[in-house]
Amino acid sequence: MTPSPDPRRFGDRKKDRIDALAQTTGSAGSAGRPGVDSGAQGGAVLTVADAGRVAGGEGQSLIASAWRRLRRNPVFLTGAAITFIFVVLAIVGPWVAPHDPAAQPLLNQVRQQTNPVPGAQPGFPLGGDTVGRDLLSRLLVGGRQTLIVGVLATLGGLLGGLTLGTLAGALGGWVDALVMRIVDVMLSIPGLILAVSIAAIAASPSQTTVIVAIAVVQIPIFARLLRGSMLAQRASDHVLAARALGVKPHAIVFRHMLPNSLGPVIVQATLVLATAIIEAAGLSFLGLGNPDDRQPEWGQMLGQAQNLVSDYPHLAIYPALCIIVVALGFTLMGESLREALDPKSRR
């Protein structure tokens, strides 16, 4: 009669095989890891910290990863350099300008028939305008007015868009439908035509009317973008967890949904700022800006030079180049930020 196998011996052999396999796996896994003794007879001992560590280094936040890419991006560095120079000159322009932009030191050289525009000369490297004012000083001081109009118009559009986008994305339902229909109507009108219409309604043209007109044009852009980001946040895990824990709705909106939806909106603001500068110059060119030319602005200077472009093109070329270069700087910086913060663009 054949004796039956001892179940205890079978269990011991199975246990020995499992222990040997675990020892082999632990030794192989620790061979390339610093700080772990791969030659130990008993295999590697993994701690809780080792179990949660990803091979290849520590993780990075989205902002840190974006900055690491941006500081090596020549497009971003070019745009940031242009923007920095523009902001610095706009701030210190009135102090570094060689002459008062409203003074007329070259008026005695203006001859309507023979010399309507004084040319370049010592102390006036770009010459003067039709009433004897220093062109370089007006360009330097005009940068501040252009920056003020662009920044305030962008902030106004951003605040209006944040309000409408938050209402639509947080409340949903009929509020979302109503806000989006208003936004669709505003987007159906070309931006420059809408801005011209709003500025023309004002009793008298001024810098304030330009700011308001451009801000209204930018509101639907921010509102639609923020609304889409907040709708994506409504279905996210952390929002569902907050609701399950009984967090109040307004706290969910302002502590969880809105802060996590502002990234694309802030990036878009840098792009809109370039558009606002161009639109402000367009309105001033059409005569809808500040009528007081004692406070120069690039678009205003461009409009005043339109009758002399054929004979004295530099009066229009200099302010036009300033507008183009500054808008290009903000555009390059904004596009680089968008690519750096977009996971789909990473390689």
TORFI-270369 format. One line per 4 residues: number of its first residue (from 1); for each residue x, y, z of N, C-alpha, C. Coordinates in steps of 0.05 Angstrom, whole numbers, m for minus. Last residue first. Layout:
residues N
NUM) X,Y,Z,X,Y,Z,X,Y,Z; ...
end
This chain:
residues 347
347) 131,1334,m499,143,1312,m514,163,1298,m497; 70,1370,m491,95,1360,m480,104,1336,m496; 20,1386,m507,42,1395,m522,69,1385,m513; m15,1366,m470,m16,1354,m496,8,1363,m513
343) m12,1399,m424,2,1372,m424,3,1360,m451; 3,1465,m425,m14,1446,m438,m1,1419,m438; 40,1501,m406,20,1492,m387,1,1471,m399; 70,1512,m451,84,1501,m428,64,1489,m408
339) 34,1535,m487,46,1509,m493,59,1496,m469; 22,1582,m458,1,1563,m465,12,1536,m471; 72,1607,m456,59,1599,m432,37,1578,m437; 78,1617,m511,97,1600,m497,85,1590,m471
335) 36,1653,m520,36,1628,m534,55,1608,m520; 54,1697,m487,29,1683,m482,28,1655,m495; 102,1712,m512,102,1703,m484,77,1687,m478; 84,1727,m563,104,1705,m560,104,1695,m531
331) 49,1769,m548,39,1745,m562,59,1722,m559; 83,1807,m525,61,1795,m509,51,1769,m522; 115,1818,m571,126,1809,m546,106,1795,m529; 78,1838,m609,92,1813,m614,104,1801,m589
327) 63,1886,m584,43,1865,m588,56,1838,m594; 114,1912,m589,102,1906,m563,81,1884,m565; 120,1914,m645,140,1900,m629,128,1893,m602; 75,1945,m661,79,1918,m672,98,1902,m653
323) 82,1994,m635,58,1978,m630,62,1949,m638; 132,2010,m656,128,2007,m627,104,1989,m621; 118,2015,m711,137,1995,m702,135,1989,m672; 83,2059,m707,73,2033,m716,92,2010,m708
319) 116,2101,m690,95,2090,m672,84,2063,m680; 152,2100,m738,161,2097,m710,139,2088,m691; 119,2109,m784,134,2084,m780,142,2079,m751; 97,2159,m782,79,2136,m778,95,2111,m773
315) 141,2191,m790,122,2199,m769,103,2176,m763; 167,2171,m834,178,2164,m807,159,2172,m785; 146,2191,m881,136,2165,m870,145,2158,m842; 132,2244,m907,147,2240,m882,138,2213,m869
311) 103,2237,m954,127,2254,m954,144,2250,m930; 63,2200,m942,77,2198,m968,103,2214,m968; 43,2214,m892,57,2189,m895,73,2189,m921; 13,2257,m876,40,2262,m884,56,2237,m890
307) m36,2241,m857,m36,2259,m880,m8,2265,m890; m24,2208,m813,m34,2196,m837,m34,2215,m861; m6,2227,m764,14,2225,m786,2,2216,m812; m48,2222,m728,m39,2249,m736,m20,2249,m759
303) m49,2166,m721,m71,2180,m735,m63,2208,m744; m2,2158,m693,m5,2145,m719,m27,2159,m735; m13,2184,m646,8,2194,m663,6,2183,m691; m54,2150,m627,m60,2178,m633,m39,2190,m651
299) m25,2104,m618,m46,2104,m638,m54,2132,m646; 10,2122,m577,20,2113,m602,m1,2113,m624; m1,2185,m546,m7,2157,m546,0,2147,m575; 12,2244,m506,15,2227,m530,8,2198,m525
295) m20,2294,m484,m14,2268,m472,m12,2248,m495; m31,2333,m519,m10,2339,m500,m2,2314,m484; m75,2320,m549,m50,2309,m558,m26,2318,m541; m136,2303,m530,m115,2321,m520,m88,2309,m528
291) m173,2264,m543,m167,2285,m563,m145,2304,m555; m166,2195,m536,m162,2221,m522,m156,2243,m542; m203,2164,m589,m188,2164,m564,m186,2191,m551; m225,2166,m638,m243,2160,m616,m229,2158,m589
287) m195,2170,m684,m203,2195,m671,m222,2190,m648; m173,2125,m706,m199,2135,m717,m209,2160,m704; m130,2118,m672,m125,2125,m700,m150,2136,m714; m156,2101,m627,m143,2127,m626,m137,2137,m655
283) m172,2050,m646,m192,2070,m638,m180,2098,m637; m121,2027,m655,m140,2030,m676,m161,2051,m670; m98,2026,m604,m86,2042,m625,m105,2047,m648; m134,1990,m581,m132,2017,m571,m119,2036,m591
279) m121,1945,m611,m148,1957,m614,m148,1985,m603; m69,1935,m594,m74,1941,m622,m101,1954,m626; m77,1927,m539,m60,1948,m548,m65,1956,m577; m111,1881,m541,m121,1907,m530,m104,1930,m538
275) m76,1842,m560,m99,1851,m577,m110,1877,m567; m42,1838,m516,m31,1846,m542,m54,1856,m560; m79,1820,m479,m66,1846,m474,m53,1856,m500; m92,1770,m496,m112,1791,m500,m100,1818,m496
271) m47,1742,m480,m53,1744,m509,m73,1767,m514; m52,1746,m425,m28,1756,m438,m32,1760,m468; m101,1720,m417,m99,1748,m412,m74,1761,m424; m91,1666,m425,m105,1681,m446,m103,1711,m442
267) m67,1655,m376,m51,1653,m401,m64,1669,m423; m111,1661,m344,m88,1679,m340,m71,1678,m365; m143,1619,m363,m153,1647,m365,m130,1666,m362; m116,1572,m351,m120,1580,m379,m128,1609,m382
263) m119,1579,m291,m94,1576,m307,m97,1584,m336; m167,1578,m265,m156,1604,m273,m131,1602,m290; m188,1532,m244,m196,1539,m271,m183,1564,m281; m174,1525,m192,m163,1506,m211,m171,1512,m240
259) m204,1567,m167,m175,1568,m168,m162,1549,m188; m259,1547,m178,m249,1571,m190,m218,1572,m189; m264,1497,m148,m268,1499,m177,m254,1523,m189; m247,1506,m93,m238,1483,m109,m241,1488,m139
255) m264,1554,m71,m240,1542,m60,m229,1519,m78; m311,1570,m97,m289,1590,m94,m263,1578,m83; m343,1523,m100,m338,1540,m123,m313,1557,m120; m343,1503,m48,m333,1486,m70,m326,1503,m94
251) m367,1545,m21,m340,1539,m15,m327,1521,m37; m418,1544,m42,m402,1567,m48,m372,1562,m42; m437,1492,m22,m433,1497,m51,m415,1521,m57; m401,1463,34,m421,1481,23,m415,1488,m6
247) m386,1394,40,m376,1421,38,m398,1439,24; m398,1340,47,m417,1360,57,m407,1388,56; m368,1301,25,m362,1308,53,m380,1329,64; m387,1301,m27,m393,1278,m10,m388,1283,20
243) m364,1348,m45,m393,1346,m42,m401,1323,m24; m310,1332,m45,m319,1354,m27,m349,1354,m24; m311,1292,m84,m305,1285,m56,m313,1307,m37; m323,1322,m129,m342,1302,m120,m337,1294,m91
239) m276,1352,m130,m301,1366,m126,m323,1346,m117; m238,1313,m140,m236,1328,m115,m262,1344,m109; m253,1292,m190,m255,1275,m166,m255,1292,m140; m294,1333,m233,m269,1322,m223,m273,1308,m197
235) m338,1357,m255,m338,1328,m255,m312,1316,m244; m325,1411,m250,m349,1401,m236,m349,1371,m235; m283,1422,m284,m277,1418,m255,m301,1406,m240; m309,1429,m332,m291,1406,m330,m285,1401,m300
231) m335,1477,m320,m351,1453,m326,m334,1427,m324; m291,1510,m316,m306,1504,m291,m324,1480,m296; m274,1514,m369,m256,1502,m349,m271,1494,m324; m319,1538,m393,m310,1512,m401,m292,1498,m380
227) m318,1588,m365,m341,1570,m363,m334,1542,m371; m270,1610,m383,m273,1603,m355,m296,1584,m351; m283,1618,m438,m260,1602,m430,m263,1592,m401; m326,1653,m436,m329,1627,m448,m307,1608,m440
223) m304,1698,m409,m327,1684,m398,m330,1656,m410; m263,1716,m443,m256,1705,m416,m279,1688,m405; m295,1731,m487,m272,1713,m490,m265,1699,m464; m332,1769,m468,m341,1742,m476,m319,1722,m480
219) m296,1814,m455,m311,1799,m434,m320,1772,m444; m273,1844,m495,m257,1821,m485,m274,1804,m465; m309,1886,m505,m303,1867,m526,m289,1842,m516; m305,1914,m457,m330,1900,m464,m326,1879,m486
215) m253,1935,m462,m260,1916,m440,m285,1900,m447; m258,1971,m504,m242,1947,m508,m248,1926,m487; m293,2009,m480,m300,1995,m505,m284,1970,m509; m264,2026,m435,m290,2012,m432,m297,1997,m457
211) m219,2050,m461,m216,2028,m442,m242,2012,m439; m244,2090,m491,m229,2069,m504,m225,2045,m486; m267,2122,m451,m284,2108,m470,m270,2086,m485; m219,2141,m426,m238,2123,m412,m256,2108,m430
207) m198,2175,m463,m184,2150,m458,m201,2131,m443; m252,2199,m505,m232,2202,m484,m218,2175,m480; m303,2234,m541,m281,2214,m540,m261,2220,m518; m366,2246,m512,m342,2257,m523,m320,2236,m521
203) m409,2211,m503,m414,2239,m509,m390,2252,m522; m407,2146,m534,m400,2165,m513,m404,2194,m522; m415,2117,m580,m439,2124,m564,m432,2146,m543; m365,2105,m599,m379,2126,m612,m404,2135,m597
199) m350,2061,m567,m336,2087,m564,m350,2110,m576; m386,2023,m587,m387,2031,m559,m374,2058,m555; m368,2020,m640,m396,2027,m634,m399,2037,m605; m315,2003,m635,m321,2029,m647,m349,2038,m640
195) m325,1952,m612,m310,1972,m597,m315,2000,m608; m352,1927,m654,m365,1930,m629,m352,1952,m612; m311,1928,m693,m336,1942,m698,m352,1947,m672; m273,1896,m668,m267,1924,m673,m292,1940,m678
191) m301,1845,m664,m291,1860,m641,m286,1889,m646; m362,1830,m698,m333,1834,m699,m323,1852,m677; m411,1793,m664,m404,1820,m674,m374,1822,m675; m415,1745,m639,m424,1746,m667,m417,1773,m680
187) m402,1753,m586,m382,1742,m604,m389,1743,m633; m451,1772,m567,m428,1790,m567,m406,1780,m586; m482,1726,m573,m490,1751,m587,m466,1769,m589; m456,1691,m538,m457,1685,m566,m464,1710,m583
183) m465,1717,m489,m438,1715,m499,m438,1709,m529; m520,1708,m485,m510,1736,m486,m481,1736,m497; m520,1653,m483,m534,1666,m505,m524,1695,m508; m493,1644,m435,m481,1636,m460,m494,1648,m484
179) m530,1663,m397,m504,1676,m400,m491,1669,m427; m573,1627,m405,m577,1656,m409,m550,1670,m414; m550,1577,m392,m561,1582,m419,m564,1612,m425; m536,1586,m339,m515,1580,m359,m525,1585,m387
175) m587,1593,m317,m567,1614,m315,m545,1610,m336; m612,1544,m326,m621,1567,m341,m601,1591,m339; m555,1503,m312,m583,1506,m317,m590,1530,m333; m500,1532,m273,m511,1515,m294,m541,1521,m299
171) m467,1552,m231,m496,1548,m227,m508,1529,m248; m414,1552,m250,m420,1542,m223,m450,1535,m220; m412,1571,m302,m400,1546,m296,m408,1534,m269; m441,1620,m299,m449,1600,m318,m438,1572,m310
167) m413,1648,m259,m442,1643,m257,m450,1620,m275; m361,1649,m281,m366,1635,m255,m396,1629,m252; m369,1679,m328,m360,1651,m329,m365,1636,m304; m384,1729,m307,m403,1714,m323,m395,1685,m325
163) m337,1742,m276,m363,1742,m264,m383,1725,m280; m295,1737,m313,m295,1720,m289,m323,1719,m277; m309,1778,m350,m310,1750,m358,m310,1731,m335; m301,1823,m317,m328,1817,m328,m330,1788,m337
159) m246,1817,m307,m265,1817,m285,m293,1811,m295; m226,1819,m360,m221,1796,m343,m241,1795,m320; m240,1870,m378,m251,1847,m391,m248,1822,m374; m209,1900,m340,m238,1903,m341,m251,1879,m355
155) m157,1882,m354,m168,1877,m327,m198,1879,m326; m154,1903,m406,m153,1874,m402,m164,1867,m374; m158,1958,m396,m178,1945,m413,m178,1914,m409; m112,1965,m365,m138,1970,m353,m160,1957,m370
151) m72,1951,m403,m74,1936,m378,m102,1940,m366; m80,1987,m447,m80,1959,m451,m85,1943,m425; m76,2038,m421,m101,2030,m435,m102,2000,m438; m23,2035,m401,m46,2039,m383,m72,2030,m396
147) 7,2029,m448,7,2008,m428,m17,2011,m409; m3,2078,m473,m11,2053,m486,m12,2030,m466; 19,2113,m436,m10,2115,m441,m19,2089,m455; 73,2097,m440,59,2094,m414,28,2095,m419
143) 87,2109,m492,86,2081,m484,71,2077,m458; 89,2165,m495,65,2151,m505,64,2122,m498; 139,2176,m476,117,2181,m458,92,2167,m468; 169,2159,m522,174,2148,m495,151,2152,m476
139) 146,2190,m563,145,2160,m564,150,2148,m537; 159,2241,m546,130,2233,m548,127,2203,m550; 214,2240,m550,201,2244,m523,172,2235,m524; 220,2235,m605,230,2214,m587,217,2216,m560
135) 199,2283,m625,186,2258,m632,195,2236,m613; 186,2345,m597,206,2324,m600,192,2297,m604; 146,2391,m636,151,2375,m612,170,2352,m617; 130,2422,m680,156,2427,m667,161,2412,m642
131) 85,2408,m706,83,2432,m689,108,2435,m673; 96,2361,m733,87,2384,m749,84,2409,m732; 154,2337,m697,129,2333,m712,120,2359,m725; 226,2325,m703,202,2335,m690,177,2328,m707
127) 281,2278,m695,268,2302,m706,243,2309,m690; 307,2238,m670,285,2230,m688,272,2254,m701; 344,2266,m638,353,2245,m656,332,2235,m676; 358,2322,m618,332,2312,m627,337,2290,m647
123) 410,2335,m607,390,2338,m585,363,2328,m592; 423,2350,m674,434,2346,m647,413,2353,m625; 369,2323,m714,390,2342,m709,401,2338,m681; 320,2304,m763,338,2297,m741,361,2317,m739
119) 274,2357,m785,288,2331,m786,306,2327,m762; 209,2385,m778,238,2387,m773,251,2359,m773; 161,2390,m826,170,2371,m805,200,2374,m801; 155,2429,m865,133,2425,m845,141,2407,m822
115) 188,2466,m900,198,2448,m880,176,2444,m858; 159,2497,m939,186,2486,m945,195,2464,m925; 108,2509,m919,112,2505,m948,138,2490,m953; 110,2514,m864,89,2498,m876,94,2492,m905
111) 163,2504,m824,154,2521,m847,134,2505,m863; 192,2502,m762,169,2492,m778,162,2513,m799; 229,2523,m729,239,2511,m754,217,2500,m772; 204,2540,m684,215,2561,m701,226,2550,m727
107) 191,2493,m657,170,2508,m672,181,2529,m691; 222,2461,m627,229,2463,m655,208,2478,m671; 199,2458,m576,226,2471,m579,234,2474,m608; 146,2455,m549,150,2459,m578,178,2472,m583
103) 119,2407,m501,134,2431,m509,139,2432,m539; 98,2358,m490,79,2379,m498,93,2405,m507; 141,2327,m474,127,2319,m498,107,2340,m508; 202,2357,m456,174,2355,m449,158,2348,m475
99) 259,2315,m472,244,2340,m472,215,2335,m463; 281,2265,m465,299,2288,m465,285,2315,m464; 256,2219,m418,251,2234,m442,268,2259,m443; 262,2197,m368,285,2195,m386,280,2209,m413
95) 213,2208,m344,237,2218,m331,261,2216,m350; 173,2184,m376,172,2213,m371,197,2224,m358; 193,2127,m374,193,2144,m398,192,2174,m392; 190,2091,m334,210,2112,m331,210,2131,m354
91) 147,2059,m352,147,2069,m325,166,2094,m323; 159,2046,m404,133,2059,m399,133,2072,m371; 208,2020,m397,207,2046,m411,181,2061,m406; 188,1974,m371,208,1992,m358,208,2019,m371
87) 155,1952,m410,144,1960,m384,163,1980,m370; 192,1942,m451,169,1959,m456,158,1970,m429; 226,1905,m428,237,1931,m437,214,1951,m440; 190,1863,m419,204,1875,m396,214,1903,m404
83) 175,1849,m471,155,1858,m452,168,1873,m429; 224,1831,m491,210,1853,m504,190,1866,m484; 233,1788,m457,252,1810,m458,239,1835,m470; 190,1754,m467,193,1765,m440,212,1789,m440
79) 201,1741,m521,177,1755,m514,179,1768,m487; 250,1713,m513,248,1737,m531,224,1754,m524; 234,1672,m480,254,1691,m471,254,1716,m487; 198,1644,m513,189,1657,m489,208,1678,m479
75) 234,1627,m553,211,1644,m560,201,1658,m536; 272,1595,m527,280,1621,m537,257,1639,m545; 265,1561,m469,250,1566,m493,258,1594,m504; 284,1552,m419,300,1542,m441,287,1547,m469
71) 244,1570,m387,270,1583,m385,290,1573,m406; 201,1535,m398,201,1562,m408,229,1575,m407; 213,1487,m372,211,1487,m401,213,1516,m412; 211,1502,m319,235,1489,m329,236,1489,m360
67) 159,1522,m316,181,1541,m314,207,1528,m325; 130,1474,m319,127,1494,m340,150,1514,m340; 147,1448,m272,153,1436,m298,151,1456,m321; 127,1483,m235,155,1479,m236,163,1467,m263
63) 72,1479,m246,85,1505,m249,115,1501,m251; 62,1425,m234,57,1435,m261,71,1461,m266; 116,1395,m195,90,1407,m199,87,1418,m227; 150,1333,m202,150,1362,m204,121,1372,m206
59) 181,1277,m165,162,1289,m183,163,1320,m182; 249,1253,m163,226,1264,m151,207,1276,m171; 274,1196,m202,275,1222,m189,249,1231,m177; 272,1145,m222,278,1167,m241,278,1194,m228
55) 218,1110,m194,245,1110,m205,250,1132,m224; 180,1136,m142,181,1129,m171,209,1130,m180; 162,1111,m79,181,1127,m95,181,1117,m124; 135,1079,m44,121,1100,m57,137,1118,m75
51) 173,1043,m24,151,1032,m39,135,1054,m54; 208,1076,4,217,1064,m21,194,1054,m38; 175,1088,48,183,1110,30,193,1099,3; 170,1038,72,146,1050,61,154,1073,42
47) 227,998,50,212,1014,70,187,1025,56; 252,934,37,239,958,26,224,972,48; 310,900,37,288,907,55,276,934,46; 336,850,m5,332,878,1,308,882,19
43) 366,788,20,350,804,2,347,832,12; 400,762,56,372,759,60,355,775,41; 451,775,40,442,747,37,412,745,40; 466,833,1,457,821,27,446,793,22
39) 479,859,m44,494,835,m38,486,822,m12; 452,906,m49,443,884,m65,458,858,m59; 432,953,m6,454,933,m8,444,909,m23; 415,1016,m28,405,990,m21,427,969,m26
35) 436,1063,m47,428,1062,m19,417,1036,m10; 409,1062,m113,429,1071,m94,418,1070,m66; 391,1006,m150,380,1028,m133,402,1036,m113; 402,962,m181,408,989,m192,399,1012,m175
31) 387,920,m147,414,920,m159,421,948,m169; 338,912,m126,355,931,m112,383,934,m124; 314,874,m157,303,901,m157,320,921,m144; 344,828,m146,345,840,m173,335,868,m173
27) 330,820,m92,358,825,m99,360,838,m126; 274,811,m96,285,833,m81,313,840,m87; 274,764,m127,261,789,m137,272,813,m122; 299,727,m92,310,733,m119,300,759,m130
23) 264,727,m49,291,735,m45,304,743,m71; 217,708,m73,217,735,m61,245,746,m57; 235,656,m86,226,675,m107,226,703,m97; 244,635,m35,266,638,m54,259,657,m76
19) 192,637,m14,213,652,m1,237,656,m20; 167,601,m48,157,629,m47,179,646,m35; 194,553,m36,195,564,m63,187,594,m63; 180,546,18,208,550,11,211,562,m17
15) 125,537,14,135,561,28,163,567,21; 126,488,m12,114,511,m25,123,537,m13; 150,456,27,164,460,2,152,484,m13; 111,459,68,138,470,73,153,475,47
11) 68,433,44,66,461,50,93,474,55; 89,381,41,82,395,16,79,425,21; 94,369,95,118,372,79,113,386,53; 40,369,109,57,389,121,83,392,105
7) 18,326,82,11,353,73,28,374,86; 54,271,59,49,287,83,42,315,75; 22,226,14,42,247,20,34,263,45; 7,157,34,m2,184,24,18,205,32
3) 42,98,13,35,117,35,27,144,22; 13,43,m20,29,67,m23,22,88,m2; 17,m24,0,0,0,0,18,25,0
end
